[in-house]
């Protein structure tokens, strides 16, 4: 008797599954196909993205090698980097613009270099860390020539505790004070850096040297 009951129960279950499959089998197949297609699409996109990144890296390396090993003058190298940066992927474009600015300075065109750094610092499409770095470079190139008060004001946000460039910004503030003839502020800035155990050792050593050079 129990065997008969079990057979009937199994038959009913089989009929239930057959009914379910008749009603929803198409959806199940569709979902399975969608999963396969989605997985293939993700895998394909990752491979494509990887190839694109590798190609972008190769293109940047090629232009840098050309600039450094082809006997170009600094001005010609800057022109090559400027041409490359137009339409280049964002990260590589930023690197190219920094290199271009340095080469403009090397070529003796300091104003063009400063303008490039200032454009980088104002470009909201550039990561904040690199925008702040551009401010540092721009200010450094104007020490002794620009408005010390205005330049110092540009450094204030970078000198705060949370900035990755805080020690460089504090050092540059002291240099600006010295260039402006404010030896009291300069010595205070250098002394603070020289005594800061968290500051990079090389920077602390430079600050100590500056203190000795400024004198009592």
Backbone as ProteinMPNN parsed JSONL, in Angstrom:
{"seq_chain_A": "XXXXXXXXXXXXXXXXXXXXXXXXXXXXXXXXXXXXXXXXXXXXXXXXXXXXXXXXXXXXXXXXXXXXXXXXXXXXXXXXXXXXXXXXXXXXXXXXXXXXXXXXXXXXXXXXXXXXXXXXXXXXXXXXXXXXXXXXXXXXXXXXXXXXXXXXXXXXXXXXXXXXXXXXXXXXXXXXXXXXXXXXXXXXXXXXXXXXXXXXXXXXXXXXXXXXXXXX", "coords_chain_A": {"N_chain_A": [[0.831, -1.216, 0.0], [1.878, 1.214, 0.815], [3.789, 1.551, -1.162], [2.277, 2.045, -3.414], [1.098, 4.461, -2.719], [3.369, 6.072, -2.62], [4.175, 5.998, -5.327], [2.009, 7.242, -6.539], [2.253, 9.764, -5.363], [4.722, 10.619, -6.359], [4.08, 10.705, -9.042], [2.184, 12.741, -9.06], [3.808, 14.885, -8.296], [5.502, 14.962, -10.499], [3.73, 15.655, -12.478], [3.039, 18.2, -11.546], [5.471, 19.596, -11.878], [5.69, 19.38, -14.645], [3.518, 20.908, -15.435], [4.253, 23.362, -14.367], [6.572, 23.83, -15.872], [5.468, 23.968, -18.442], [4.095, 26.354, -18.193], [5.988, 28.274, -17.351], [8.41, 27.697, -18.484], [9.489, 29.026, -20.727], [10.183, 31.514, -19.682], [12.187, 30.753, -17.905], [14.143, 29.74, -19.625], [14.653, 32.079, -21.059], [15.675, 33.716, -19.02], [17.985, 32.305, -18.379], [19.395, 32.517, -20.785], [19.715, 35.294, -20.823], [21.408, 35.649, -18.639], [23.699, 34.337, -19.529], [24.319, 35.91, -21.773], [24.733, 38.401, -20.527], [26.933, 37.812, -18.903], [28.829, 37.223, -20.86], [28.943, 39.709, -22.089], [29.982, 41.356, -20.042], [32.472, 40.137, -19.645], [33.554, 40.52, -22.194], [33.603, 43.328, -22.275], [35.443, 43.885, -20.239], [37.779, 42.781, -21.316], [38.022, 44.372, -23.599], [38.279, 46.905, -22.404], [40.662, 46.526, -21.012], [42.424, 46.16, -23.159], [42.207, 48.682, -24.335], [43.261, 50.328, -22.326], [45.875, 49.372, -22.225], [46.707, 50.058, -24.783], [46.522, 52.836, -24.626], [48.44, 53.348, -22.666], [50.706, 52.473, -24.023], [50.784, 54.313, -26.126], [51.279, 56.703, -24.75], [53.768, 56.11, -23.605], [55.248, 55.922, -25.938], [55.244, 58.559, -26.986], [56.56, 59.885, -24.911], [59.042, 58.616, -24.966], [59.874, 59.45, -27.471], [60.137, 62.191, -27.011], [62.196, 62.198, -25.141], [64.363, 60.829, -26.26], [64.825, 61.435, -28.922], [66.279, 63.602, -29.619], [64.966, 66.036, -29.59], [64.385, 69.525, -29.086], [63.668, 71.248, -25.959], [61.412, 72.88, -26.451], [60.329, 71.726, -28.768], [59.757, 69.191, -27.781], [57.818, 69.873, -25.911], [55.838, 70.773, -27.639], [55.194, 68.365, -28.919], [54.105, 66.89, -26.801], [51.944, 68.508, -26.199], [50.39, 68.195, -28.493], [49.831, 65.478, -28.283], [48.309, 65.367, -25.91], [45.799, 66.329, -26.545], [42.764, 64.925, -26.809], [43.701, 62.62, -25.646], [43.43, 59.889, -23.229], [42.06, 60.759, -20.027], [43.776, 60.552, -17.652], [46.376, 60.155, -18.745], [46.531, 62.4, -20.315], [46.69, 64.429, -18.399], [49.199, 63.849, -17.221], [50.808, 64.304, -19.449], [50.401, 67.034, -19.822], [51.566, 68.105, -17.529], [54.246, 67.382, -18.007], [54.657, 68.803, -20.341], [54.479, 71.44, -19.386], [56.777, 71.57, -17.765], [58.77, 71.28, -19.718], [58.297, 73.586, -21.206], [59.165, 75.467, -19.382], [61.847, 74.659, -19.222], [62.597, 75.372, -21.746], [62.764, 78.035, -21.485], [60.485, 79.528, -21.514], [58.863, 80.701, -19.249], [56.49, 81.96, -18.568], [54.602, 80.668, -20.175], [54.758, 78.14, -19.062], [53.844, 78.629, -16.452], [51.261, 79.427, -17.048], [50.235, 77.03, -18.06], [50.346, 75.369, -15.778], [48.57, 76.788, -14.179], [46.197, 76.472, -15.619], [45.844, 73.747, -15.352], [45.457, 73.617, -12.576], [43.018, 74.818, -12.352], [41.284, 73.199, -13.645], [38.485, 71.402, -13.345], [38.049, 68.839, -14.11], [40.264, 67.44, -13.53], [41.885, 65.414, -11.119], [41.765, 66.393, -7.683], [44.137, 66.236, -6.176], [46.171, 66.431, -8.092], [45.55, 68.886, -9.164], [46.145, 70.532, -7.006], [48.882, 70.028, -6.865], [49.687, 71.249, -9.218], [49.243, 73.894, -8.496], [51.272, 74.221, -6.595], [53.578, 73.99, -8.247], [53.182, 76.166, -9.963], [53.219, 78.365, -8.175], [55.796, 78.1, -7.114], [57.354, 78.73, -9.322], [57.009, 81.42, -9.415], [58.187, 82.668, -7.318], [59.682, 85.429, -5.795], [59.046, 87.066, -7.864], [56.282, 87.254, -8.351], [53.244, 88.414, -6.682], [53.73, 88.162, -3.388], [51.933, 87.937, -1.225], [49.525, 87.213, -2.48], [50.31, 84.829, -3.668], [50.954, 83.323, -1.414], [48.437, 83.113, -0.294], [47.256, 81.385, -2.119], [48.474, 79.061, -1.42], [47.513, 78.393, 1.074], [45.2, 76.559, 1.344], [46.499, 74.205, 0.695], [48.305, 73.816, 2.671], [47.117, 72.818, 4.891], [46.241, 70.35, 7.441], [45.165, 68.027, 6.286], [46.119, 67.838, 3.706], [47.942, 66.254, 1.073], [50.155, 67.562, 0.185], [51.091, 69.171, 2.165], [53.523, 69.664, 3.595], [55.346, 70.499, 1.656], [53.968, 72.754, 0.791], [54.035, 74.325, 3.116], [56.765, 74.747, 3.369], [57.222, 76.22, 1.045], [55.705, 78.469, 1.614], [57.256, 79.622, 3.639], [59.534, 80.211, 2.139], [58.465, 82.115, 0.383], [57.864, 84.124, 2.222], [60.439, 84.815, 3.025], [61.443, 85.743, 0.587], [59.909, 88.0, 0.336], [60.982, 89.587, 2.235], [60.217, 89.247, 4.834], [61.592, 88.173, 7.359], [61.058, 87.248, 9.906], [58.621, 85.778, 9.766], [59.496, 83.92, 7.922], [61.589, 82.558, 9.263], [60.122, 81.478, 11.367], [58.46, 79.723, 9.999], [60.345, 77.936, 8.821], [61.541, 76.944, 11.14], [59.425, 75.592, 12.365], [59.018, 73.528, 10.538], [61.514, 72.249, 10.61], [61.458, 71.173, 13.146], [59.394, 69.409, 13.069], [58.59, 66.204, 13.495], [57.123, 64.539, 11.912], [57.42, 65.403, 9.365], [58.955, 64.962, 6.111], [62.305, 63.712, 6.126], [64.3, 64.811, 4.483], [63.187, 67.28, 3.828], [63.032, 68.447, 6.35], [65.741, 68.708, 6.901], [66.475, 70.541, 4.92], [65.004, 72.758, 5.793], [66.283, 73.271, 8.222], [68.816, 74.011, 7.27], [68.118, 76.357, 5.924], [67.343, 77.916, 8.071], [69.816, 78.296, 9.339], [71.072, 79.709, 7.333], [69.58, 82.057, 7.181], [70.102, 83.184, 9.632], [70.479, 84.433, 13.065]], "CA_chain_A": [[0.0, 0.0, 0.0], [2.754, 2.379, 0.904], [4.442, 1.71, -2.458], [1.286, 2.665, -4.308], [0.968, 5.872, -2.297], [4.593, 6.766, -3.032], [4.146, 6.142, -6.776], [1.004, 8.277, -6.846], [2.829, 11.045, -4.923], [5.758, 10.981, -7.323], [3.402, 11.041, -10.289], [1.603, 14.075, -8.878], [4.902, 15.868, -8.323], [5.98, 15.07, -11.863], [2.726, 16.42, -13.212], [3.173, 19.593, -11.119], [6.633, 20.182, -12.551], [5.388, 19.5, -16.066], [2.633, 22.066, -15.584], [5.06, 24.561, -14.114], [7.469, 24.03, -17.016], [4.665, 24.429, -19.564], [3.686, 27.736, -17.979], [7.091, 29.212, -17.104], [9.664, 27.241, -19.082], [10.026, 30.061, -21.606], [10.835, 32.53, -18.854], [13.412, 30.181, -17.355], [15.123, 29.73, -20.708], [15.011, 33.473, -21.333], [16.538, 34.207, -17.944], [19.283, 31.649, -18.525], [20.066, 33.138, -21.924], [20.097, 36.647, -20.419], [22.577, 35.544, -17.759], [24.856, 34.004, -20.372], [24.643, 37.081, -22.586], [25.285, 39.43, -19.638], [28.269, 37.386, -18.509], [29.688, 37.397, -22.032], [29.12, 41.141, -22.31], [30.897, 41.857, -19.01], [33.809, 39.621, -19.957], [34.013, 41.211, -23.394], [33.916, 44.714, -21.935], [36.683, 43.903, -19.465], [38.883, 42.544, -22.237], [38.143, 45.568, -24.428], [38.795, 47.983, -21.552], [42.065, 46.22, -20.756], [43.172, 46.446, -24.394], [42.224, 50.13, -24.517], [44.2, 50.899, -21.363], [47.22, 49.008, -22.657], [47.003, 50.865, -25.967], [46.731, 54.215, -24.162], [49.737, 53.372, -22.006], [51.74, 52.344, -25.055], [50.845, 55.577, -26.865], [51.936, 57.681, -23.888], [55.172, 55.722, -23.519], [55.867, 56.227, -27.228], [55.491, 59.997, -27.111], [57.579, 60.25, -23.921], [60.319, 58.136, -25.489], [60.226, 60.347, -28.571], [60.567, 63.465, -26.434], [63.424, 62.053, -24.357], [65.481, 60.168, -26.946], [64.897, 61.762, -30.346], [67.046, 64.817, -29.833], [64.116, 67.214, -29.709], [64.611, 70.606, -28.136], [62.556, 71.315, -25.0], [60.218, 73.473, -27.07], [59.758, 70.724, -29.666], [59.178, 68.153, -26.93], [56.576, 70.428, -25.355], [54.845, 70.772, -28.719], [54.772, 66.974, -29.132], [53.229, 66.518, -25.687], [50.704, 69.283, -26.34], [49.6, 67.542, -29.536], [49.365, 64.187, -27.76], [47.327, 65.515, -24.819], [44.47, 66.602, -27.11], [42.051, 63.688, -27.098], [44.267, 61.482, -24.925], [42.674, 59.541, -22.021], [42.195, 61.818, -19.021], [44.954, 60.42, -16.801], [47.586, 60.372, -19.54], [46.521, 63.795, -20.739], [47.182, 65.225, -17.269], [50.642, 63.629, -17.135], [51.435, 64.972, -20.593], [50.349, 68.478, -19.606], [52.605, 68.426, -16.54], [55.54, 67.302, -18.685], [54.735, 69.927, -21.266], [54.776, 72.654, -18.615], [58.186, 71.526, -17.369], [59.592, 71.529, -20.899], [58.164, 75.01, -21.544], [60.079, 76.167, -18.475], [63.21, 74.33, -19.646], [62.849, 76.113, -22.98], [62.874, 79.448, -21.143], [59.18, 80.203, -21.585], [58.307, 80.517, -17.913], [55.091, 82.396, -18.529], [53.791, 79.596, -20.756], [54.727, 77.063, -18.068], [52.957, 79.054, -15.367], [49.886, 79.393, -17.571], [49.834, 75.621, -18.131], [50.08, 74.913, -14.411], [47.347, 77.445, -13.692], [45.05, 75.826, -16.265], [45.67, 72.449, -14.693], [44.925, 73.819, -11.224], [41.627, 75.284, -12.451], [40.507, 72.22, -14.414], [37.73, 70.561, -12.413], [38.078, 67.462, -14.575], [41.505, 66.846, -13.034], [41.827, 65.037, -9.711], [42.154, 67.504, -6.812], [45.527, 66.098, -5.764], [47.016, 66.947, -9.165], [45.293, 70.327, -9.267], [46.941, 71.168, -5.953], [50.285, 69.938, -7.262], [49.895, 72.293, -10.22], [49.35, 75.156, -7.752], [52.624, 74.256, -6.025], [54.537, 74.273, -9.307], [52.956, 77.522, -10.436], [53.694, 79.31, -7.155], [57.25, 77.974, -7.01], [57.973, 79.425, -10.45], [56.79, 82.861, -9.306], [58.846, 83.189, -6.11], [60.566, 86.561, -6.048], [58.539, 87.891, -8.961], [54.85, 87.48, -8.201], [52.748, 89.018, -5.442], [53.952, 87.161, -2.339], [50.717, 87.762, -0.428], [48.557, 86.46, -3.286], [50.835, 83.476, -3.827], [50.805, 82.649, -0.122], [47.017, 82.797, -0.136], [46.971, 80.2, -2.936], [49.043, 77.883, -0.75], [46.86, 78.119, 2.361], [44.438, 75.301, 1.37], [47.393, 73.066, 0.541], [49.145, 73.698, 3.859], [46.328, 72.25, 5.981], [46.643, 69.034, 7.941], [44.709, 66.906, 5.458], [46.637, 67.906, 2.346], [49.135, 65.438, 0.837], [51.269, 68.449, -0.158], [51.165, 70.17, 3.234], [54.891, 70.032, 3.977], [55.902, 71.296, 0.552], [53.293, 74.051, 0.803], [54.542, 75.093, 4.256], [58.123, 75.168, 3.029], [57.122, 77.269, 0.039], [55.226, 79.674, 2.302], [58.412, 80.22, 4.31], [60.377, 80.767, 1.08], [57.806, 83.34, -0.067], [58.052, 85.141, 3.262], [61.828, 85.255, 2.939], [61.581, 86.536, -0.635], [59.223, 89.276, 0.558], [61.71, 90.319, 3.26], [59.645, 88.988, 6.16], [62.449, 87.132, 7.922], [60.433, 86.689, 11.107], [57.697, 84.731, 9.33], [60.275, 82.879, 7.249], [62.284, 81.762, 10.285], [59.108, 80.716, 12.111], [58.038, 78.624, 9.136], [61.418, 76.955, 8.707], [61.737, 76.316, 12.448], [58.334, 74.64, 12.568], [59.281, 72.37, 9.693], [62.704, 71.552, 11.094], [61.126, 70.482, 14.394], [58.246, 68.521, 12.858], [59.082, 64.836, 13.322], [56.327, 63.865, 10.889], [57.802, 65.915, 8.053], [60.012, 64.181, 5.461], [63.616, 64.023, 6.667], [65.019, 65.704, 3.581], [62.603, 68.611, 3.962], [63.457, 68.976, 7.652], [67.145, 69.1, 6.768], [66.496, 71.783, 4.147], [64.515, 73.839, 6.656], [67.344, 73.585, 9.185], [69.832, 74.747, 6.516], [67.605, 77.695, 5.681], [67.421, 78.659, 9.34], [71.213, 78.701, 9.545], [71.41, 80.722, 6.329], [68.898, 83.311, 7.529], [70.81, 83.712, 10.777], [69.684, 84.714, 14.26]], "C_chain_A": [[0.858, 1.256, 0.0], [3.455, 2.622, -0.416], [3.516, 2.403, -3.443], [1.16, 4.15, -4.002], [2.187, 6.671, -2.771], [4.603, 7.016, -4.542], [3.173, 7.245, -7.201], [1.568, 9.663, -6.509], [3.882, 11.534, -5.912], [5.144, 11.414, -8.645], [2.803, 12.445, -10.217], [2.678, 15.159, -8.939], [5.408, 16.08, -9.751], [5.008, 15.897, -12.694], [2.797, 17.899, -12.839], [4.33, 20.267, -11.84], [6.399, 20.35, -14.046], [4.495, 20.709, -16.327], [3.395, 23.376, -15.395], [5.942, 24.867, -15.321], [6.713, 24.55, -18.23], [4.339, 25.915, -19.44], [4.877, 28.703, -17.968], [8.415, 28.81, -17.751], [10.308, 28.291, -19.974], [10.752, 31.145, -20.833], [12.167, 32.024, -18.313], [14.51, 30.18, -18.412], [15.594, 31.146, -21.018], [15.956, 34.033, -20.297], [17.925, 33.602, -18.062], [20.073, 32.27, -19.666], [20.555, 34.54, -21.554], [21.338, 36.635, -19.548], [23.833, 35.259, -18.572], [25.305, 35.205, -21.18], [25.297, 38.164, -21.725], [26.71, 39.089, -19.225], [29.256, 37.588, -19.654], [29.971, 38.874, -22.282], [30.109, 41.736, -21.32], [32.321, 41.415, -19.309], [34.396, 40.332, -21.173], [34.415, 42.643, -23.108], [35.221, 44.81, -21.168], [37.896, 43.71, -20.371], [39.12, 43.77, -23.124], [38.767, 46.716, -23.638], [40.277, 47.776, -21.277], [42.919, 46.533, -21.975], [43.291, 47.951, -24.622], [43.237, 50.788, -23.591], [45.647, 50.598, -21.759], [47.637, 49.845, -23.861], [47.299, 52.312, -25.577], [48.09, 54.346, -23.487], [50.876, 53.297, -23.004], [51.906, 53.656, -25.823], [51.558, 56.651, -26.049], [53.431, 57.387, -23.792], [55.917, 56.077, -24.804], [56.196, 57.703, -27.358], [56.544, 60.455, -26.117], [58.964, 59.819, -24.41], [60.81, 59.033, -26.631], [60.788, 61.653, -28.038], [61.949, 63.339, -25.798], [64.615, 61.533, -25.153], [65.663, 60.571, -28.403], [65.652, 63.051, -30.632], [66.21, 66.062, -30.022], [64.553, 68.28, -28.718], [63.472, 70.604, -27.119], [61.275, 71.875, -25.597], [59.54, 72.477, -27.999], [59.116, 69.583, -28.871], [57.866, 68.607, -26.327], [55.475, 70.431, -26.4], [54.309, 69.359, -28.966], [53.812, 66.522, -28.039], [51.901, 67.262, -25.76], [49.796, 68.644, -27.383], [49.034, 66.224, -29.042], [48.212, 64.365, -26.776], [45.917, 65.796, -25.325], [43.82, 65.278, -27.495], [42.623, 62.47, -26.405], [43.378, 61.14, -23.73], [43.026, 60.493, -20.884], [43.49, 61.732, -18.211], [46.24, 60.707, -17.544], [47.665, 61.813, -20.04], [47.07, 64.702, -19.64], [48.696, 65.081, -17.142], [51.375, 64.357, -18.258], [51.463, 66.487, -20.39], [51.369, 68.923, -18.558], [53.989, 68.408, -17.191], [55.722, 68.455, -19.661], [55.111, 71.202, -20.534], [56.244, 72.694, -18.204], [59.096, 71.842, -18.558], [59.478, 72.976, -21.365], [59.108, 75.824, -20.658], [61.529, 75.922, -18.874], [63.595, 75.104, -20.91], [62.971, 77.613, -22.731], [61.576, 80.217, -21.192], [58.446, 79.986, -20.262], [56.839, 80.909, -17.852], [54.16, 81.342, -19.116], [53.668, 78.439, -19.773], [53.763, 77.4, -16.936], [51.501, 78.985, -15.821], [49.368, 77.961, -17.66], [49.497, 75.078, -16.747], [48.784, 75.518, -13.872], [46.096, 76.84, -14.338], [44.787, 74.454, -15.658], [45.019, 72.618, -13.321], [43.457, 74.233, -11.237], [40.716, 74.29, -13.155], [39.793, 71.257, -13.468], [37.651, 69.104, -12.863], [39.32, 66.719, -14.127], [41.347, 66.535, -11.548], [42.402, 66.149, -8.841], [43.622, 67.431, -6.414], [46.467, 66.677, -6.817], [46.772, 68.435, -9.397], [46.103, 71.076, -8.212], [48.435, 71.128, -6.276], [50.615, 71.011, -8.296], [50.009, 73.663, -9.56], [50.756, 75.294, -7.181], [53.652, 74.641, -7.084], [54.407, 75.711, -9.798], [53.52, 78.547, -9.458], [55.212, 79.28, -7.079], [57.952, 78.74, -8.122], [57.842, 80.937, -10.342], [57.424, 83.475, -8.068], [59.8, 84.321, -6.502], [60.077, 87.482, -7.145], [57.057, 88.225, -8.803], [54.514, 88.179, -6.89], [52.81, 87.963, -4.339], [52.692, 86.895, -1.527], [49.694, 86.924, -1.186], [49.011, 85.019, -3.464], [50.695, 82.683, -2.541], [49.358, 82.237, 0.11], [46.644, 81.563, -0.96], [47.458, 78.925, -2.25], [48.295, 77.482, 0.52], [46.051, 76.816, 2.367], [45.322, 74.062, 1.298], [48.218, 72.801, 1.796], [48.407, 73.078, 5.039], [46.703, 70.817, 6.296], [46.252, 67.885, 7.025], [45.284, 66.869, 4.063], [47.866, 67.014, 2.17], [50.366, 66.286, 0.53], [51.574, 69.439, 0.964], [52.595, 70.6, 3.563], [55.56, 70.863, 2.888], [55.277, 72.688, 0.53], [53.8, 74.925, 1.953], [55.958, 75.591, 3.999], [58.077, 76.327, 2.043], [56.587, 78.568, 0.636], [56.378, 80.387, 3.002], [59.348, 80.864, 3.288], [59.782, 82.085, 0.559], [57.982, 84.469, 0.951], [59.471, 85.695, 3.209], [62.045, 86.139, 1.718], [60.946, 87.912, -0.49], [59.914, 90.115, 1.627], [61.176, 90.136, 4.665], [60.421, 87.839, 6.81], [61.849, 86.497, 9.17], [59.499, 85.541, 10.737], [58.456, 83.585, 8.668], [60.946, 81.969, 8.274], [61.291, 80.917, 11.078], [58.661, 79.515, 11.293], [59.088, 77.541, 9.027], [61.65, 76.212, 10.032], [60.666, 75.268, 12.719], [58.565, 73.367, 11.758], [60.466, 71.56, 10.212], [62.408, 70.729, 12.344], [60.001, 69.462, 14.241], [58.731, 67.104, 12.541], [58.306, 64.054, 12.275], [56.684, 64.315, 9.473], [58.88, 65.025, 7.437], [61.396, 64.645, 5.921], [64.377, 65.009, 5.793], [64.502, 67.13, 3.691], [63.003, 69.24, 5.291], [64.9, 69.461, 7.588], [67.274, 70.406, 5.992], [66.057, 72.96, 4.999], [65.572, 74.252, 7.667], [68.467, 74.382, 8.51], [69.393, 76.177, 6.253], [67.64, 78.542, 6.932], [68.833, 79.146, 9.587], [71.606, 79.805, 8.562], [70.783, 82.067, 6.662], [69.6, 83.979, 8.704], [69.894, 84.039, 11.928], [68.819, 85.959, 14.087]], "O_chain_A": [[0.593, 2.22, -0.718], [3.702, 3.773, -0.774], [3.949, 3.256, -4.217], [1.121, 4.986, -4.905], [2.057, 7.794, -3.259], [4.986, 8.094, -4.996], [3.461, 8.056, -8.081], [1.386, 10.615, -7.267], [3.926, 12.715, -6.257], [5.612, 12.354, -9.287], [2.893, 13.229, -11.162], [2.486, 16.21, -9.55], [5.701, 17.202, -10.164], [5.412, 16.73, -13.506], [2.637, 18.763, -13.701], [4.188, 21.377, -12.352], [6.845, 21.328, -14.648], [4.681, 21.438, -17.301], [3.218, 24.343, -16.136], [6.05, 26.018, -15.743], [7.19, 25.423, -18.955], [4.308, 26.643, -20.432], [4.793, 29.808, -18.504], [9.424, 29.498, -17.589], [11.531, 28.436, -19.983], [11.796, 31.638, -21.26], [13.151, 32.762, -18.266], [15.65, 30.561, -18.145], [16.785, 31.384, -21.214], [16.914, 34.733, -20.625], [18.927, 34.291, -17.871], [21.271, 32.522, -19.538], [21.663, 34.933, -21.919], [22.214, 37.489, -19.686], [24.888, 35.851, -18.343], [26.497, 35.497, -21.275], [26.287, 38.774, -22.13], [27.585, 39.954, -19.197], [30.374, 38.063, -19.449], [31.087, 39.251, -22.64], [30.975, 42.525, -21.7], [33.259, 42.21, -19.238], [35.571, 40.7, -21.188], [35.425, 43.129, -23.616], [36.022, 45.712, -21.413], [38.912, 44.387, -20.215], [40.261, 44.158, -23.372], [39.661, 47.409, -24.125], [41.058, 48.727, -21.303], [44.004, 47.1, -21.852], [44.337, 48.441, -25.047], [43.978, 51.683, -23.997], [46.526, 51.452, -21.644], [48.781, 50.289, -23.95], [48.208, 52.938, -26.122], [48.807, 55.323, -23.7], [51.892, 53.975, -22.851], [53.025, 54.064, -26.133], [52.351, 57.421, -26.591], [54.258, 58.294, -23.885], [57.079, 56.483, -24.762], [57.291, 58.066, -27.787], [57.348, 61.329, -26.439], [59.935, 60.564, -24.283], [61.999, 59.331, -26.739], [61.787, 62.163, -28.543], [62.773, 64.248, -25.896], [65.761, 61.766, -24.768], [66.584, 60.083, -29.058], [65.659, 63.534, -31.765], [66.697, 67.053, -30.566], [65.037, 67.964, -27.631], [62.418, 70.023, -27.379], [60.18, 71.404, -25.288], [58.313, 72.388, -28.021], [58.061, 69.074, -29.247], [56.913, 67.833, -26.238], [54.32, 70.13, -26.097], [53.113, 69.177, -29.193], [52.82, 65.848, -28.318], [50.855, 66.708, -25.422], [48.584, 68.557, -27.19], [47.89, 65.884, -29.344], [47.248, 63.6, -26.803], [44.943, 65.534, -24.62], [44.285, 64.595, -28.408], [42.082, 61.376, -26.558], [42.641, 62.003, -23.255], [44.155, 60.973, -20.793], [44.217, 62.719, -18.095], [47.105, 61.421, -17.038], [48.755, 62.371, -20.17], [47.825, 65.634, -19.917], [49.401, 66.076, -16.974], [52.43, 64.952, -18.04], [52.44, 67.145, -20.748], [51.967, 69.992, -18.684], [54.804, 69.301, -16.96], [56.814, 69.01, -19.788], [55.961, 71.961, -20.998], [56.882, 73.743, -18.287], [60.072, 72.58, -18.422], [60.45, 73.54, -21.866], [59.766, 76.754, -21.126], [62.346, 76.843, -18.871], [64.761, 75.443, -21.116], [63.248, 78.378, -23.655], [61.555, 81.422, -20.942], [57.519, 79.179, -20.181], [56.043, 80.267, -17.166], [53.054, 81.141, -18.616], [52.606, 77.827, -19.657], [52.966, 76.562, -16.515], [50.625, 78.543, -15.077], [48.199, 77.703, -17.372], [48.481, 74.406, -16.568], [48.004, 74.846, -13.198], [45.06, 76.709, -13.687], [43.636, 74.056, -15.475], [44.133, 71.847, -12.951], [42.738, 74.027, -10.26], [39.509, 74.512, -13.253], [40.427, 70.395, -12.861], [37.237, 68.234, -12.096], [39.426, 65.508, -14.318], [40.742, 67.311, -10.809], [43.397, 66.777, -9.203], [44.285, 68.464, -6.323], [47.448, 67.338, -6.477], [47.687, 69.162, -9.783], [46.678, 72.128, -8.493], [49.163, 72.079, -5.993], [51.69, 71.609, -8.258], [50.786, 74.505, -10.011], [51.363, 76.361, -7.272], [54.495, 75.508, -6.854], [55.409, 76.39, -10.022], [54.212, 79.482, -9.858], [55.847, 80.331, -6.989], [59.011, 79.33, -7.906], [58.491, 81.667, -11.092], [57.231, 84.658, -7.789], [60.612, 84.182, -7.416], [60.63, 88.564, -7.341], [56.633, 89.345, -9.087], [55.398, 88.492, -6.094], [52.048, 86.997, -4.346], [52.412, 85.748, -1.177], [49.069, 86.031, -0.613], [48.199, 84.096, -3.417], [50.356, 81.5, -2.573], [49.081, 81.16, 0.638], [45.799, 80.775, -0.536], [46.915, 77.844, -2.475], [48.432, 76.352, 0.99], [46.192, 76.029, 3.303], [44.944, 72.995, 1.78], [48.761, 71.711, 1.975], [49.012, 72.836, 6.084], [47.392, 70.154, 5.522], [46.942, 66.866, 6.991], [44.973, 65.956, 3.297], [48.748, 67.014, 3.029], [51.492, 65.795, 0.605], [52.248, 70.443, 0.734], [52.846, 71.784, 3.786], [56.265, 71.828, 3.185], [55.963, 73.681, 0.284], [53.976, 76.132, 1.782], [56.309, 76.713, 4.364], [58.812, 77.303, 2.191], [56.979, 79.653, 0.205], [56.467, 81.614, 2.963], [59.893, 81.939, 3.537], [60.509, 83.05, 0.325], [58.218, 85.62, 0.584], [59.677, 86.902, 3.335], [62.737, 87.154, 1.79], [61.387, 88.876, -1.116], [59.485, 91.235, 1.904], [61.635, 90.802, 5.593], [59.975, 86.692, 6.813], [62.109, 85.328, 9.457], [59.575, 84.46, 11.321], [58.1, 82.419, 8.835], [60.876, 80.746, 8.16], [61.584, 79.772, 11.423], [58.5, 78.418, 11.827], [58.772, 76.356, 9.128], [61.92, 75.011, 10.043], [60.958, 74.19, 13.237], [58.332, 72.261, 12.246], [60.42, 70.33, 10.246], [63.043, 69.699, 12.573], [59.692, 68.733, 15.183], [59.224, 66.843, 11.444], [58.774, 63.02, 11.799], [56.291, 63.676, 8.497], [59.644, 64.394, 8.167], [61.625, 65.843, 6.085], [65.021, 65.93, 6.297], [65.282, 68.081, 3.653], [63.284, 70.437, 5.351], [65.239, 70.5, 8.154], [68.072, 71.273, 6.348], [66.658, 74.033, 4.943], [65.743, 75.439, 7.943], [69.007, 75.317, 9.101], [70.197, 77.104, 6.346], [67.93, 79.737, 6.877], [69.032, 80.288, 10.002], [72.366, 80.714, 8.899], [71.402, 83.109, 6.443], [69.682, 85.206, 8.764], [68.674, 83.94, 11.803], [68.088, 86.335, 15.003]]}, "name": "protein", "num_of_chains": 1, "seq": "XXXXXXXXXXXXXXXXXXXXXXXXXXXXXXXXXXXXXXXXXXXXXXXXXXXXXXXXXXXXXXXXXXXXXXXXXXXXXXXXXXXXXXXXXXXXXXXXXXXXXXXXXXXXXXXXXXXXXXXXXXXXXXXXXXXXXXXXXXXXXXXXXXXXXXXXXXXXXXXXXXXXXXXXXXXXXXXXXXXXXXXXXXXXXXXXXXXXXXXXXXXXXXXXXXXXXXXX"}
